[in-house]
Amino acid sequence: MRTRAATTTLRGLALASHAGPTVLVTVLAGFFAVGVGSGAGTTALVTAAVLSGQLSVGWSNDWLDARRDRAVERADKPVVAGLVSVRQVHAAALLAAAACVVLSLATGLVAGLVHLVAVASAWSYNAWLKSTVWSWAPYAVSFGLLPLFVVLAAPGDRVAAPWAMAATALLGVGAHVANTLPDLEDDRATGVRGLPHRLGRTGASVLAPAVLVAAVGVVVLGPPGPPTTVAWVGGAVSVALAVSAGVVAVRRTTSRLPFALSMAVAAVCAALLVLAGPDVALAG
């Protein structure tokens, strides 16, 4: 009985962590660290710091949203489904946040503080900003700071190129808008009035792919010199995925496919950032 209960709790915690985005961001941060020349030790530390931060954000989201999720009977949420309790996700979020502080600062004081600002920004979305017109801002800040954290943690006196930070910030905003589309009505019913809710379904369905396409443009055209063939191909694939996300959002209002497609855009763009390698890091 205890083993079954423990298994159920672990499954609930895994689902409450928002596993898809958490794994994607963590893996991409690790590859990005390799791309800017970090050794195995630094790469492992950066990856662990990002993972703990992402886990804390995911768990805090389900902890803080538990009342709203129950009000609209979100059966897809582990807390509502009874797989894990609010107290358990609360404790998990705080433990992950504590680990994030230690792991982030272990990469270096400045790099660690940058990452902690990014994580705190994401928490601010869960705690308050998601219900305001500034709901997009934490995504822009948190994703925009990720390349800076990875480059600062790498060997040498370097900083992330502004174009790389702008690209990841745009990817974050696009993913935010796409992620809200299936839940617009449920969110409104519980008082959540972020930017996508204020724009309405049509406006948000147009904004999400537009921002993602802008991000693709920055990734392809941002590095010095003419874009490579790989960059053009990756950019074309990303644009097609972004446009598809917009079309699906209009035609299938409850589908989560637009968010999955936006994550695919982010994955392709991140791969292009990794391939850009040294161009992403500038001498400090």
C-alpha angles and dihedrals in degrees: 000000000000091000091052091048091049091049091050091050093049090049090050092050091049091053093043090054089069086240099195098058091034093056093041095051092043095050092045091050089053094050091044089054089054090047093057093049105264117158125236094269096050092043091053091048093048091047092050092048092051092046093052091047093049091048091051091051094048094047093044089053094057091041095052094039096048094103093049093045092052092047092059094034097242096188090179089068114091094222092053091044090054095241093122135009128242089244091055095051089044091054092043092051093052093046091050090048091052091050089048091056092052096043095044095051089047088067090061135294099265095039091046093050090050091054093046090053088053092051093044088052090055090049089052088060092054094044102044123330096072088076095052138072086256093066090118095056099077090052091051092048098042097045093038091056095049096083090045091053093049094048094045090051091052122088117277136037100289141132132203118269112255092235091057092051091047091051095051091044090055091047089054093051092047091050091049093054093045091048094055097052099086092048102044095114095043091048093051090051090059097043101263109145108169125158095277091051091052092049093050128224096295095047093045092046089057096041096053097060092037092058092043091051089050089053091051090051091053093048093050099040101029102079116083117265129024117321116263124239089254090053092051092048093046090047093051091050091048093050091050090051092048093050090047089054090056094048093049091047091058097043101038107036097182097042121116090203093099090062091047089051091049089053088052089053089051091049093052092046091048090052089053089050090053091050089050085064112161093022089069093060123062128193111267 
